[in-house]
Amino acid sequence: MDTEQLITEMKGHRTDDAQAMSAYLRNQFPFLGLKSVARRNIIKPYFKEAKQEARALSKVNPDTPIIDWNFVQECWQQEEREFQYVATDYLNDMQTYLKKDDINHLKKLITTKSWWDSVDALVKRVGYLQTQYPELKETIIEWSVSDDLWLRRVAIIHQLSMKEATDTQLLTRTIMNNLGSNEFFINKAIGWALRDYARINEEWVKNFLRQYQTELAPLSIREASKHINM
Protein backbone atom coordinates (compact mmCIF):
# COMPACT_ATOMS: atom_id res chain seq x y z
CA MET A 1 0.00 0.00 0.00
CA ASP A 2 1.42 3.36 -1.05
CA THR A 3 1.00 5.52 2.06
CA GLU A 4 2.42 8.69 0.48
CA GLN A 5 0.09 8.42 -2.49
CA LEU A 6 -2.94 7.88 -0.23
CA ILE A 7 -2.06 10.95 1.86
CA THR A 8 -1.56 13.08 -1.25
CA GLU A 9 -4.86 11.93 -2.72
CA MET A 10 -6.71 12.66 0.51
CA LYS A 11 -5.25 16.15 0.73
CA GLY A 12 -6.28 16.79 -2.86
CA HIS A 13 -9.95 16.43 -1.94
CA ARG A 14 -10.33 19.29 0.54
CA THR A 15 -13.83 20.77 0.75
CA ASP A 16 -15.56 23.76 2.31
CA ASP A 17 -16.98 21.48 5.00
CA ALA A 18 -13.66 21.52 6.85
CA GLN A 19 -14.50 24.47 9.12
CA ALA A 20 -17.86 23.07 10.23
CA MET A 21 -16.37 19.63 10.85
CA SER A 22 -13.65 21.14 13.00
CA ALA A 23 -16.19 23.20 14.94
CA TYR A 24 -18.15 20.02 15.72
CA LEU A 25 -15.12 18.80 17.68
CA ARG A 26 -14.65 22.17 19.42
CA ASN A 27 -11.96 23.23 16.91
CA GLN A 28 -9.44 20.87 18.47
CA PHE A 29 -8.36 19.43 15.10
CA PRO A 30 -8.12 20.76 11.55
CA PHE A 31 -10.07 18.87 8.89
CA LEU A 32 -9.88 18.34 5.15
CA GLY A 33 -13.65 18.49 4.94
CA LEU A 34 -14.08 14.89 3.79
CA LYS A 35 -17.29 13.20 4.91
CA SER A 36 -17.12 9.49 5.71
CA VAL A 37 -18.49 8.29 2.34
CA ALA A 38 -15.97 10.34 0.37
CA ARG A 39 -13.14 9.24 2.65
CA ARG A 40 -14.02 5.57 2.30
CA ASN A 41 -14.31 5.85 -1.47
CA ILE A 42 -10.73 7.16 -1.58
CA ILE A 43 -9.26 4.52 0.71
CA LYS A 44 -11.19 1.55 -0.72
CA PRO A 45 -8.64 0.51 -3.38
CA TYR A 46 -5.73 0.99 -0.97
CA PHE A 47 -7.34 -1.20 1.67
CA LYS A 48 -8.29 -3.80 -0.93
CA GLU A 49 -4.61 -4.09 -1.80
CA ALA A 50 -3.63 -4.23 1.88
CA LYS A 51 -6.09 -7.06 2.57
CA GLN A 52 -4.87 -9.03 -0.44
CA GLU A 53 -1.29 -8.72 0.81
CA ALA A 54 -2.40 -9.72 4.31
CA ARG A 55 -4.14 -12.87 3.11
CA ALA A 56 -1.09 -13.87 1.07
CA LEU A 57 1.30 -13.32 3.99
CA SER A 58 -0.86 -15.17 6.50
CA LYS A 59 -1.08 -18.19 4.19
CA VAL A 60 2.71 -18.42 4.08
CA ASN A 61 3.11 -17.99 7.84
CA PRO A 62 0.09 -17.42 10.13
CA ASP A 63 2.40 -16.04 12.84
CA THR A 64 3.78 -13.28 10.62
CA PRO A 65 2.87 -9.77 11.92
CA ILE A 66 0.39 -8.40 9.39
CA ILE A 67 -0.74 -5.02 10.71
CA ASP A 68 1.22 -2.17 9.13
CA TRP A 69 1.76 -0.06 12.24
CA ASN A 70 4.05 2.30 10.34
CA PHE A 71 1.06 3.19 8.16
CA VAL A 72 -1.13 3.65 11.22
CA GLN A 73 1.43 5.92 12.91
CA GLU A 74 1.93 7.94 9.74
CA CYS A 75 -1.80 8.58 9.60
CA TRP A 76 -1.90 9.48 13.29
CA GLN A 77 0.87 12.01 12.84
CA GLN A 78 -0.98 13.91 10.11
CA GLU A 79 -2.62 17.14 11.23
CA GLU A 80 -6.00 16.68 9.58
CA ARG A 81 -8.44 14.58 11.59
CA GLU A 82 -9.57 12.46 8.66
CA PHE A 83 -6.21 10.69 8.70
CA GLN A 84 -6.88 9.39 12.20
CA TYR A 85 -10.20 8.10 10.85
CA VAL A 86 -8.32 6.36 8.03
CA ALA A 87 -6.13 4.64 10.63
CA THR A 88 -9.16 3.43 12.62
CA ASP A 89 -10.87 2.31 9.39
CA TYR A 90 -7.76 0.31 8.54
CA LEU A 91 -7.62 -1.36 11.95
CA ASN A 92 -11.31 -2.21 11.66
CA ASP A 93 -10.73 -3.92 8.31
CA MET A 94 -7.63 -5.72 9.61
CA GLN A 95 -9.01 -6.64 13.03
CA THR A 96 -8.58 -10.40 12.68
CA TYR A 97 -4.83 -9.92 12.24
CA LEU A 98 -4.40 -8.17 15.59
CA LYS A 99 -2.03 -9.91 18.01
CA LYS A 100 -1.82 -9.77 21.80
CA ASP A 101 1.07 -7.30 21.88
CA ASP A 102 -0.86 -4.91 19.63
CA ILE A 103 -2.70 -3.78 22.76
CA ASN A 104 0.31 -1.52 23.36
CA HIS A 105 -0.11 0.10 19.94
CA LEU A 106 -3.80 0.65 20.63
CA LYS A 107 -2.98 2.20 24.00
CA LYS A 108 -0.67 4.69 22.32
CA LEU A 109 -3.39 5.68 19.85
CA ILE A 110 -6.01 6.00 22.58
CA THR A 111 -3.79 8.36 24.56
CA THR A 112 -2.58 10.47 21.61
CA LYS A 113 -4.69 13.18 19.95
CA SER A 114 -7.46 11.91 22.19
CA TRP A 115 -11.10 12.81 21.86
CA TRP A 116 -14.28 10.75 21.84
CA ASP A 117 -14.33 10.30 18.05
CA SER A 118 -10.96 8.54 17.71
CA VAL A 119 -11.14 6.77 21.07
CA ASP A 120 -14.59 5.27 20.48
CA ALA A 121 -13.50 4.10 17.03
CA LEU A 122 -10.85 1.93 18.72
CA VAL A 123 -13.05 0.45 21.45
CA LYS A 124 -14.08 -2.68 19.57
CA ARG A 125 -10.50 -3.43 18.56
CA VAL A 126 -9.65 -3.56 22.26
CA GLY A 127 -12.72 -5.70 22.88
CA TYR A 128 -11.66 -8.10 20.15
CA LEU A 129 -8.19 -8.52 21.67
CA GLN A 130 -9.63 -9.07 25.13
CA THR A 131 -11.84 -11.90 23.86
CA GLN A 132 -8.99 -13.47 21.91
CA TYR A 133 -6.53 -13.16 24.80
CA PRO A 134 -8.44 -13.40 28.12
CA GLU A 135 -5.26 -12.63 30.05
CA LEU A 136 -5.64 -9.05 28.79
CA LYS A 137 -8.46 -8.58 31.30
CA GLU A 138 -5.78 -7.59 33.79
CA THR A 139 -4.68 -4.85 31.39
CA ILE A 140 -8.28 -3.67 31.09
CA ILE A 141 -8.57 -3.48 34.87
CA GLU A 142 -5.35 -1.46 35.01
CA TRP A 143 -6.75 0.90 32.41
CA SER A 144 -9.93 1.32 34.46
CA VAL A 145 -7.93 3.06 37.21
CA SER A 146 -5.56 4.96 34.92
CA ASP A 147 -4.93 8.67 35.28
CA ASP A 148 -5.89 8.89 31.61
CA LEU A 149 -9.67 9.28 31.34
CA TRP A 150 -9.73 7.86 27.80
CA LEU A 151 -8.17 4.58 28.91
CA ARG A 152 -10.77 4.42 31.67
CA ARG A 153 -13.54 5.08 29.15
CA VAL A 154 -12.28 2.28 26.89
CA ALA A 155 -12.07 -0.10 29.86
CA ILE A 156 -15.72 0.57 30.66
CA ILE A 157 -17.17 0.29 27.13
CA HIS A 158 -14.85 -2.20 25.42
CA GLN A 159 -17.52 -4.93 25.73
CA LEU A 160 -20.15 -3.04 23.73
CA SER A 161 -22.17 -5.36 21.46
CA MET A 162 -20.72 -8.51 23.02
CA LYS A 163 -24.25 -9.49 24.07
CA GLU A 164 -24.29 -12.87 25.90
CA ALA A 165 -20.49 -12.99 25.82
CA THR A 166 -20.29 -9.95 28.11
CA ASP A 167 -18.19 -10.62 31.19
CA THR A 168 -20.39 -9.06 33.86
CA GLN A 169 -17.72 -9.40 36.54
CA LEU A 170 -15.33 -7.37 34.40
CA LEU A 171 -18.07 -4.88 33.53
CA THR A 172 -18.90 -4.46 37.21
CA ARG A 173 -15.27 -3.99 38.21
CA THR A 174 -14.52 -1.37 35.57
CA ILE A 175 -17.64 0.56 36.56
CA MET A 176 -16.98 0.25 40.29
CA ASN A 177 -13.47 1.58 39.75
CA ASN A 178 -15.00 4.76 38.37
CA LEU A 179 -17.88 5.45 40.72
CA GLY A 180 -17.69 8.99 42.05
CA SER A 181 -16.09 10.39 38.91
CA ASN A 182 -17.05 13.90 37.83
CA GLU A 183 -15.88 13.29 34.27
CA PHE A 184 -18.69 13.58 31.72
CA PHE A 185 -17.10 11.03 29.36
CA ILE A 186 -16.70 8.50 32.17
CA ASN A 187 -20.24 8.79 33.52
CA LYS A 188 -21.64 8.73 30.00
CA ALA A 189 -19.61 5.58 29.29
CA ILE A 190 -20.97 3.85 32.40
CA GLY A 191 -24.53 4.54 31.29
CA TRP A 192 -23.77 3.47 27.72
CA ALA A 193 -22.22 0.16 28.80
CA LEU A 194 -25.17 -0.65 31.05
CA ARG A 195 -27.75 0.37 28.44
CA ASP A 196 -26.06 -1.83 25.87
CA TYR A 197 -26.08 -4.87 28.15
CA ALA A 198 -29.69 -4.21 29.16
CA ARG A 199 -30.70 -5.26 25.64
CA ILE A 200 -29.60 -8.77 26.59
CA ASN A 201 -30.15 -8.89 30.33
CA GLU A 202 -32.46 -6.15 31.51
CA GLU A 203 -32.94 -7.65 34.96
CA TRP A 204 -29.21 -7.69 35.64
CA VAL A 205 -28.97 -4.00 34.77
CA LYS A 206 -32.04 -3.14 36.85
CA ASN A 207 -30.53 -4.88 39.85
CA PHE A 208 -27.22 -3.12 39.30
CA LEU A 209 -28.92 0.27 39.14
CA ARG A 210 -30.91 -0.44 42.29
CA GLN A 211 -27.84 -1.65 44.17
CA TYR A 212 -25.64 1.32 43.27
CA GLN A 213 -28.20 4.07 42.72
CA THR A 214 -26.73 6.27 45.46
CA GLU A 215 -23.21 5.94 44.04
CA LEU A 216 -23.89 6.20 40.30
CA ALA A 217 -23.93 9.66 38.73
CA PRO A 218 -27.39 10.85 37.62
CA LEU A 219 -26.08 10.93 34.04
CA SER A 220 -25.08 7.26 34.23
CA ILE A 221 -28.48 6.25 35.61
CA ARG A 222 -30.30 8.32 33.01
CA GLU A 223 -28.31 6.81 30.13
CA ALA A 224 -28.55 3.25 31.47
CA SER A 225 -32.31 3.32 32.01
CA LYS A 226 -33.37 4.93 28.72
CA HIS A 227 -35.03 1.78 27.37
CA ILE A 228 -35.98 -0.08 30.55
CA ASN A 229 -38.80 0.36 33.05
CA MET A 230 -37.50 0.79 36.56
C-alpha positions, 0 to 999 in steps of 0.5 A: 500500500502506497502511504504517500500516495494515499495521503496526497490523494486525501489532501487533494480532496479538501472541501468547504466542510472543513470548518464546520467539521472542525467546529463540531469537535470544538476546533481541536483538530483541523479537517480536510472536509471529507465526509465518511463516504468520500473518505471511504471511497478514496481509501477503498482501493488501498485497503483492498490491496492491503487485505490481499497482501495480508491474506497472502502473507498469512497463508505463508506464515500465520504467525507473521505480523500483518498489521502495518503499524508504520502506516497507522502511525503515519496517519496518526501524525498527520494534522488533519483529523480524517487521517486518524479516521483512516487509521481506525478504518484500517484497523477495523478492516484488519481486526482479525490480524491483531495480536496480543502485543498490539494492545500496546499500539492501541494504547498509544493511539487512545492516549494520543490526539485523544477525543471521543471520536478517535477513542470510540472508534478503537473500542471494539478493537480492544474488545476483540483482543480481550476476547482473543486473549483473556489474560488481557483482562488484567490490562483492562482493569489497570486501564480502568484506574488509569490517570488517563480518562480515555483509557478508563472510558475504553475499559468501561465500554470495550464490551459493547455489542458482546451481548451474551459474551459480556463478562459481567464481573469485568463490567462491574469492576470497571464501573466500580473503579470509576464510581464517584467520577465527575468526568462527563465522558466517564459517567456517559460511558458507564450509562452506555455500557449498562444500556447496551447490556440491558438489551440482553439482560435487563434484569441484571442491569435493573438490579445493578442500578438499584444496588448502586443508585446512590453511588452512580452519577445521575447521568449514568443512571439516566443513560442506562435506564433509557429503554428499561422500566425501573 
